[in-house]
Amino acid sequence: MYVTPEQIQAAQKANVEALLAVANAQFAAFEKLANINAGAVKSAFEDSIANTRALLGAKDVQEFVTLQNSFAQPTIEKAIAYSKSVYEVATETNAELSKVAERRVGEWNENFVSLLDKVSKNAPAGSDVAVAAVKSMLAAANSAYDNMNKVAKQATEIAEANVAAATETVKGLAKAKKVA
């Protein structure tokens, strides 16, 4: 059994496509993060100018303290929104990279099974037990990989729920602090 130039070319093409998919996913994530950070910096700068102007216009100490206290709530809300945006980008990027990895594993499995089938046709008599053992090991590895993916997805869902709950708790604490 020989590896043909077409097989090598197809494998290289698949590898390059997978590499480009990963690079595109990473670039998209960096672009989103850059936009989020630019927006946050711009907003913080504008807020600090507005807050400084408001503080400079305070007529007495009581108004000054009241203004300072009023700045905390919007700042906390913006920090929560920023954190949530960054987390969403990370989650989206992770999902995209997982899809690329799953595709590559699937392609690799198909190629490996195809290779095993070709080898078993040309193998000497009695080697079918060894080929069956390798196929069994591959099936077990695939099952373990699928289970690991399911656990990772469940962990991601739990983490997302925890982030949402923590966000709501912080918002509730900030509102309670404002009322008090």
C-alpha positions in Angstrom: 0.0 0.0 0.0 1.4 3.4 -1.1 0.5 6.9 -0.2 -0.3 8.8 -3.4 0.6 12.4 -4.1 -3.1 13.2 -4.2 -3.5 11.9 -0.7 -0.6 14.0 0.6 -2.0 17.0 -1.2 -5.5 16.4 0.3 -4.0 16.0 3.8 -1.9 19.2 3.4 -5.0 21.1 2.1 -7.0 20.0 5.1 -4.2 21.0 7.5 -3.9 24.5 5.9 -7.7 24.9 6.0 -7.8 24.0 9.7 -4.9 26.4 10.4 -6.7 29.2 8.6 -10.0 28.5 10.5 -8.1 28.8 13.8 -6.3 32.0 12.7 -9.6 33.5 11.5 -11.3 32.7 14.8 -8.4 34.2 16.8 -8.3 37.3 14.6 -12.1 37.8 15.0 -11.7 37.4 18.8 -8.9 39.9 18.9 -10.8 42.4 16.8 -13.9 42.1 19.1 -11.8 42.5 22.2 -10.0 45.6 20.7 -13.4 47.1 19.9 -14.7 46.4 23.4 -11.5 47.8 25.0 -11.6 50.9 22.8 -15.2 51.5 23.7 -14.4 51.0 27.4 -11.5 53.4 27.3 -13.5 56.1 25.5 -16.4 55.7 27.9 -14.2 55.9 30.9 -12.5 59.0 29.6 -15.8 60.7 28.8 -17.2 59.8 32.2 -14.1 61.1 34.0 -14.4 64.4 32.2 -18.1 64.7 32.9 -17.6 63.7 36.6 -14.8 66.1 37.0 -16.9 68.9 35.6 -19.8 68.0 37.9 -17.5 67.9 40.9 -16.0 71.3 40.1 -19.5 72.7 39.9 -20.4 71.6 43.3 -21.6 74.4 45.5 -20.8 72.8 48.9 -19.3 69.7 50.5 -22.7 67.9 50.8 -23.3 68.3 47.0 -19.7 67.2 46.4 -20.1 64.0 48.4 -23.6 63.3 46.9 -22.1 63.6 43.4 -19.2 61.3 44.2 -21.6 58.7 45.6 -23.7 58.9 42.5 -20.8 58.0 40.2 -20.3 54.6 41.7 -23.5 52.9 40.3 -22.9 53.6 36.6 -19.3 52.6 37.0 -20.2 49.3 38.5 -22.8 48.7 35.8 -20.2 49.5 33.0 -17.6 47.2 34.6 -20.2 44.4 34.7 -21.1 45.0 31.1 -17.5 45.1 30.1 -16.8 41.8 31.9 -19.8 40.2 30.3 -18.7 41.3 26.8 -15.2 39.9 27.3 -16.7 36.7 28.6 -19.0 36.4 25.6 -16.1 36.8 23.2 -14.1 34.2 25.0 -17.1 31.8 24.9 -17.7 32.4 21.2 -14.1 31.9 20.4 -13.9 28.7 22.4 -16.9 27.3 20.6 -15.5 28.1 17.2 -12.1 26.6 18.1 -13.9 23.5 19.4 -15.8 23.1 16.1 -12.5 23.3 14.2 -11.0 20.6 16.5 -14.1 18.4 16.2 -14.0 18.6 12.4 -10.3 17.7 12.4 -10.7 14.8 14.7 -13.7 13.5 12.6 -11.6 13.8 9.4 -8.7 12.0 11.1 -10.9 9.2 12.3 -12.4 8.7 8.8 -8.9 8.6 7.3 -7.6 6.3 9.9 -10.5 3.9 9.5 -10.1 4.0 5.7 -6.4 3.2 6.1 -7.2 0.3 8.4 -9.7 -1.1 5.9 -7.1 -0.9 3.2 -4.4 -2.5 5.4 -6.8 -5.3 6.4 -7.5 -6.2 2.8 -3.8 -6.6 2.0 -2.8 -8.1 5.4 -1.9 -11.7 5.7 -4.4 -14.2 7.0 -5.0 -14.1 10.8 -4.2 -10.4 11.1 -7.9 -9.5 11.2 -7.8 -9.9 15.0 -5.1 -7.2 15.3 -7.1 -4.9 12.9 -10.3 -5.5 14.9 -8.4 -4.7 18.1 -7.1 -1.4 16.7 -10.6 -0.5 15.5 -11.9 -1.3 19.0 -9.3 0.9 20.6 -10.2 3.7 18.1 -13.9 3.4 19.0 -13.0 3.5 22.7 -10.9 6.6 22.2 -13.7 8.3 20.2 -16.2 7.4 23.0 -13.8 8.9 25.6 -13.4 12.0 23.4 -17.1 12.4 23.0 -17.6 12.0 26.8 -14.9 14.6 27.5 -16.6 17.0 25.0 -19.9 16.6 26.8 -18.4 17.2 30.2 -16.6 20.3 28.8 -19.8 21.6 27.4 -21.6 21.0 30.7 -18.9 22.8 32.6 -19.1 25.7 30.2 -22.9 25.9 30.7 -22.4 25.8 34.5 -19.8 28.5 34.3 -22.1 30.7 32.2 -24.9 30.2 34.7 -22.5 31.1 37.6 -21.4 34.3 35.7 -25.0 35.3 35.1 -25.8 34.7 38.8 -22.7 36.6 40.0 -23.6 39.5 37.7 -27.1 39.7 39.1 -25.8 39.5 42.6 -23.3 42.4 42.0 -26.1 44.4 40.4 -28.3 43.7 43.4 -25.6 44.7 45.9 -24.9 47.9 44.0 -28.6 48.8 44.0 -29.0 48.0 47.7 -25.9 50.1 48.5 -27.3 53.0 46.5 -30.7 52.8 48.4 -28.9 52.7 51.7 
